[in-house]
Amino acid sequence: MAQIDPCVSSLKEANQKYEEGWFDESVAILESSLADCELSKTERIAAYKLLILNYLGIDNIEKAEASTAAIMKIDPNYEADKVQDPTEVILLFKKYKPTEELKIRFSGGPNFSQVTASEVYPVTSTADESDLSNYESKTGYQFALTLEKRLYKALWLQGGLGYRNVSYSNTLTNIENRSINYSEKLGYLDVPLMAKYYFREDRFTPYAQAGVAFSFLNSALGELSRDNVSDLVDRKNQRNTFNIGYVIGGGASYRTKNLSFQAGVNYMYAPANLPKEGTRYDNVDLVFKYYYLDNDFAMNNLQIDLGITYNLVYKNTLTKVEK
């Protein structure tokens, strides 16, 4: 015959003692089981729940509250059963409000570059400024893993690590009666440091955020083409490998227990010049072949931000409850 777990038997015995009105005996069994048995999370919650009922039976409100606190420590999202639990038990659990303290967030989405030229450099005398700065945004993408830590009330600090791929194109018109097409993809490792403010603590919550992103260039690949000729060019040595972007954004979060789903928009303003000073003529062959020189330009970035957040650490806060 299969052996019955004595710990499980003890819990059943404690429940029987409670139903018979032997509250002190039930408490003794439960306290012994909690101290000596390796109970699962569900079993420990059930044991403390039965302790609450026993303590209420002998009017020991202080120990009933202590058992309630023990359950909230095990599961900060625990809620009393509004149908089966007595009103006194429901009120005990209503005193506790689980408050998130630390979150981990994975996010990603598309981005769109905005290129602004401050100075243009023609190779031929037939080109004017409008021929040299026909920049267009191409869709890129980004993803990031970040931690969010509560600083004070609804204000959070967010930091982490991300990868961002950005892309743009520039078409030179009327260059020796030809059009020169240039496109470039750049890959960055981003280290964001942001302040994030949630406007209320509810299931649906709007938020705003602002901060900086420290960007380290990982790759820069350009493609030049004219007529039926094209070349791929590694441009990393002609790009500044470090940049600082100033980020502002906002969105909304929808919470369900430990998970939150977020959607928002961020704008990164990066005023520094992207081409590295003194490297404009490094690819001389391509300059003569395509009549293309880098302008002085900066590149900002609009990002669609879609994320999922998991709450790692909670703190239970006691609140006043109206009966």
Wavefront OBJ file of the C-alpha trace (Angstrom):
o trace
v 0.000 0.000 0.000
v 1.215 3.490 -0.805
v 2.345 5.505 2.220
v 0.406 8.688 3.033
v 2.533 11.809 3.519
v 2.319 12.655 7.243
v 2.443 16.391 6.429
v -0.594 16.105 4.199
v -2.334 14.066 6.886
v -1.534 16.782 9.429
v -3.145 19.456 7.268
v -6.259 17.324 6.877
v -6.344 16.721 10.629
v -5.972 20.449 11.307
v -8.893 21.195 8.997
v -11.026 18.568 10.749
v -10.177 20.047 14.164
v -11.191 23.503 12.902
v -14.529 22.242 11.583
v -15.204 20.584 14.945
v -14.428 23.830 16.773
v -11.138 22.686 18.321
v -9.320 25.857 17.322
v -6.326 25.629 19.680
v -5.606 22.034 18.641
v -5.853 22.996 14.959
v -3.454 25.903 15.512
v -0.902 23.626 17.203
v -0.972 21.173 14.292
v -0.662 23.925 11.687
v 2.227 25.664 13.437
v 4.077 22.350 13.729
v 3.488 21.563 10.039
v 4.683 24.997 8.910
v 7.833 24.652 11.025
v 8.764 21.045 10.233
v 7.285 20.140 6.826
v 8.530 21.043 3.370
v 5.237 22.367 2.121
v 4.630 23.653 -1.377
v 3.634 27.275 -1.975
v -0.039 26.271 -2.317
v 0.083 24.166 0.853
v 1.743 26.938 2.882
v -0.901 29.434 1.779
v -3.661 26.932 2.680
v -2.085 26.362 6.107
v -1.842 30.081 6.894
v -5.376 30.591 5.602
v -6.632 27.970 8.036
v -4.614 29.629 10.805
v -6.438 32.898 10.083
v -9.795 31.165 10.449
v -8.713 29.546 13.709
v -7.390 32.798 15.181
v -10.587 34.589 14.230
v -12.454 31.763 15.960
v -10.672 32.545 19.236
v -10.754 36.347 18.654
v -6.981 36.644 18.302
v -6.995 39.414 15.697
v -3.288 40.172 16.078
v -2.204 36.658 15.105
v -4.810 36.528 12.332
v -3.225 39.667 10.872
v 0.253 38.111 11.205
v -0.898 35.033 9.259
v -2.396 37.307 6.606
v 0.952 39.104 6.305
v 2.694 35.716 5.905
v 0.446 34.847 2.959
v 1.052 38.226 1.314
v 4.790 37.646 1.655
v 4.454 34.303 -0.141
v 2.168 35.693 -2.862
v 1.884 39.516 -3.040
v -1.006 39.181 -5.498
v -3.093 36.899 -3.313
v -6.760 37.835 -3.006
v -9.409 36.422 -0.723
v -12.288 34.457 -2.237
v -15.158 36.964 -2.186
v -17.726 34.165 -2.496
v -16.517 31.537 -0.015
v -14.387 33.465 2.522
v -15.985 35.157 5.555
v -16.211 38.954 5.516
v -13.574 39.210 8.278
v -11.033 37.348 6.103
v -11.826 39.460 3.048
v -11.257 42.651 5.064
v -7.910 41.371 6.351
v -6.601 40.883 2.804
v -8.068 44.152 1.572
v -5.675 45.958 3.920
v -2.770 44.925 1.720
v -1.899 46.628 -1.514
v 0.889 44.910 -3.484
v 3.257 47.556 -4.841
v 5.822 46.801 -7.530
v 9.402 47.743 -6.677
v 11.550 46.210 -9.435
v 10.602 45.200 -12.984
v 12.382 43.645 -15.942
v 11.268 44.719 -19.387
v 11.806 43.421 -22.924
v 10.837 45.801 -25.704
v 11.229 46.299 -29.424
v 9.700 47.844 -32.494
v 10.350 49.777 -35.712
v 12.136 53.133 -35.933
v 12.394 55.929 -38.484
v 15.418 58.175 -38.976
v 15.395 61.926 -39.518
v 18.575 63.230 -41.183
v 19.434 66.933 -41.133
v 22.437 68.272 -43.082
v 24.226 71.311 -41.660
v 26.803 71.603 -44.472
v 26.917 70.071 -47.972
v 29.999 69.247 -50.048
v 29.590 69.142 -53.863
v 32.103 67.285 -56.016
v 31.007 68.894 -59.286
v 30.108 72.484 -60.062
v 26.721 71.483 -61.537
v 25.293 70.419 -58.183
v 23.586 72.798 -55.772
v 22.494 72.253 -52.190
v 19.091 70.837 -53.078
v 20.794 68.219 -55.294
v 22.960 66.944 -52.423
v 20.666 66.628 -49.418
v 17.668 64.589 -50.530
v 17.630 62.451 -47.396
v 14.847 59.957 -46.830
v 14.092 57.791 -43.818
v 14.090 54.028 -44.068
v 12.499 51.723 -41.523
v 14.859 50.254 -38.949
v 14.260 48.353 -35.724
v 15.390 48.211 -32.105
v 15.062 45.928 -29.102
v 16.205 46.243 -25.507
v 16.301 44.539 -22.112
v 15.928 46.956 -19.213
v 15.337 47.099 -15.460
v 12.907 49.537 -13.853
v 13.394 50.487 -10.177
v 10.929 52.578 -8.210
v 12.612 55.752 -6.931
v 9.767 57.602 -5.249
v 6.032 56.976 -5.498
v 5.182 56.982 -9.245
v 8.709 57.920 -10.391
v 10.914 55.078 -11.685
v 14.507 54.786 -12.910
v 15.061 52.696 -16.043
v 18.375 51.399 -17.383
v 19.536 48.546 -19.552
v 21.070 47.473 -22.843
v 19.654 47.561 -26.353
v 20.472 47.138 -30.029
v 19.263 49.646 -32.630
v 19.459 49.357 -36.404
v 18.829 52.608 -38.298
v 18.742 53.283 -42.020
v 18.510 56.214 -44.419
v 19.085 57.058 -48.082
v 20.341 60.081 -50.008
v 19.743 60.658 -53.723
v 22.019 63.075 -55.572
v 20.287 64.523 -58.612
v 21.844 66.292 -61.597
v 25.379 64.995 -60.998
v 26.913 65.021 -64.502
v 23.348 64.412 -65.770
v 23.048 61.329 -63.560
v 21.390 60.375 -60.298
v 23.598 58.913 -57.571
v 21.857 56.747 -54.988
v 23.317 56.179 -51.555
v 21.849 54.197 -48.643
v 23.331 53.277 -45.303
v 22.497 50.962 -42.409
v 24.014 51.583 -38.988
v 23.914 49.318 -35.946
v 24.233 50.715 -32.406
v 24.526 49.260 -28.932
v 22.451 51.581 -26.750
v 22.734 52.060 -22.990
v 19.640 54.035 -21.947
v 19.204 55.804 -18.614
v 15.673 57.122 -18.234
v 13.278 58.561 -15.685
v 9.767 57.144 -16.081
v 6.601 58.499 -14.507
v 3.364 56.503 -14.234
v 0.381 58.849 -13.918
v -1.623 56.441 -11.769
v -1.356 52.950 -10.306
v -4.157 51.087 -12.016
v -4.681 48.273 -14.472
v -4.486 50.779 -17.337
v -1.840 53.452 -16.790
v -0.405 56.175 -19.063
v 3.259 57.070 -18.584
v 5.867 59.595 -19.715
v 9.638 59.190 -19.794
v 12.780 61.162 -20.552
v 16.517 60.610 -20.334
v 19.655 59.898 -22.306
v 20.947 57.016 -24.406
v 24.675 56.366 -24.751
v 25.173 54.848 -28.217
v 28.173 52.821 -29.409
v 28.469 52.191 -33.144
v 28.724 48.507 -34.028
v 28.480 48.608 -37.824
v 27.953 51.043 -40.723
v 27.411 49.648 -44.197
v 26.734 51.907 -47.189
v 25.687 51.130 -50.751
v 26.414 53.442 -53.699
v 24.845 52.999 -57.110
v 24.485 54.791 -60.442
v 23.251 53.469 -63.773
v 23.868 49.694 -63.513
v 26.887 49.934 -61.195
v 26.839 49.540 -57.392
v 29.301 49.026 -54.540
v 29.027 48.122 -50.865
v 31.237 50.187 -48.586
v 32.181 49.750 -44.943
v 31.730 53.262 -43.484
v 32.478 52.529 -39.827
v 35.913 54.197 -39.976
v 34.208 57.363 -41.291
v 31.598 57.516 -38.517
v 31.812 58.704 -34.932
v 31.669 55.556 -32.841
v 30.108 57.182 -29.763
v 27.054 59.373 -29.587
v 24.646 60.689 -26.964
v 20.944 60.911 -27.679
v 18.360 62.772 -25.603
v 15.139 60.799 -25.385
v 11.584 61.836 -24.607
v 8.516 59.684 -24.967
v 5.296 58.319 -23.560
v 2.713 55.603 -23.832
v 0.379 53.403 -21.844
v 0.675 50.212 -19.800
v -1.908 47.482 -19.229
v -1.299 45.279 -16.168
v -2.445 41.740 -15.494
v -1.025 40.264 -12.259
v 2.784 39.991 -12.701
v 2.821 41.064 -16.349
v 2.329 44.432 -17.996
v 1.991 45.124 -21.708
v 3.205 48.526 -22.873
v 2.990 50.526 -26.079
v 4.469 53.960 -26.700
v 6.546 56.301 -28.832
v 10.049 57.668 -28.149
v 11.952 60.408 -29.931
v 15.757 60.460 -29.763
v 17.438 63.788 -30.462
v 21.132 63.306 -31.323
v 22.665 66.683 -32.257
v 26.259 65.515 -32.773
v 27.652 65.197 -36.304
v 27.564 61.581 -37.504
v 30.540 61.645 -39.986
v 33.939 61.568 -38.297
v 35.962 64.714 -38.817
v 38.930 64.381 -41.192
v 37.713 61.189 -42.930
v 35.617 62.703 -45.731
v 38.092 61.751 -48.482
v 39.167 58.348 -47.143
v 37.446 56.467 -50.004
v 38.956 58.428 -52.874
v 38.127 55.797 -55.514
v 34.446 56.004 -54.655
v 34.504 59.785 -54.655
v 35.695 59.839 -58.269
v 33.548 56.896 -59.307
v 30.261 58.163 -57.825
v 30.921 61.864 -57.136
v 29.694 61.285 -53.581
v 31.006 62.978 -50.436
v 29.542 62.848 -46.952
v 27.785 65.988 -45.875
v 27.928 67.161 -42.283
v 24.716 65.757 -40.867
v 23.046 64.595 -37.667
v 20.442 61.869 -37.359
v 17.491 61.792 -34.964
v 15.275 58.771 -34.470
v 11.549 58.170 -33.932
v 10.851 54.811 -32.263
v 7.692 52.774 -31.837
v 8.121 51.034 -28.482
v 6.271 47.766 -27.731
v 7.179 45.991 -24.511
v 6.306 43.352 -21.947
v 7.242 43.834 -18.286
v 7.556 41.260 -15.513
v 7.445 42.344 -11.868
v 10.399 40.872 -9.981
v 10.026 42.418 -6.514
v 6.929 43.547 -4.613
v 6.380 45.404 -1.371
v 3.045 45.056 0.394
v 1.646 48.307 1.712
v -0.977 48.426 4.457
v -3.936 50.613 3.622
v -7.025 51.738 5.495
v -10.148 49.787 4.621
v -13.672 51.013 5.126
v -16.010 48.314 6.384
l 1 2 3 4 5 6 7 8 9 10 11 12 13 14 15 16 17 18 19 20 21 22 23 24 25 26 27 28 29 30 31 32 33 34 35 36 37 38 39 40 41 42 43 44 45 46 47 48 49 50 51 52 53 54 55 56 57 58 59 60 61 62 63 64 65 66 67 68 69 70 71 72 73 74 75 76 77 78 79 80 81 82 83 84 85 86 87 88 89 90 91 92 93 94 95 96 97 98 99 100 101 102 103 104 105 106 107 108 109 110 111 112 113 114 115 116 117 118 119 120 121 122 123 124 125 126 127 128 129 130 131 132 133 134 135 136 137 138 139 140 141 142 143 144 145 146 147 148 149 150 151 152 153 154 155 156 157 158 159 160 161 162 163 164 165 166 167 168 169 170 171 172 173 174 175 176 177 178 179 180 181 182 183 184 185 186 187 188 189 190 191 192 193 194 195 196 197 198 199 200 201 202 203 204 205 206 207 208 209 210 211 212 213 214 215 216 217 218 219 220 221 222 223 224 225 226 227 228 229 230 231 232 233 234 235 236 237 238 239 240 241 242 243 244 245 246 247 248 249 250 251 252 253 254 255 256 257 258 259 260 261 262 263 264 265 266 267 268 269 270 271 272 273 274 275 276 277 278 279 280 281 282 283 284 285 286 287 288 289 290 291 292 293 294 295 296 297 298 299 300 301 302 303 304 305 306 307 308 309 310 311 312 313 314 315 316 317 318 319 320 321 322 323
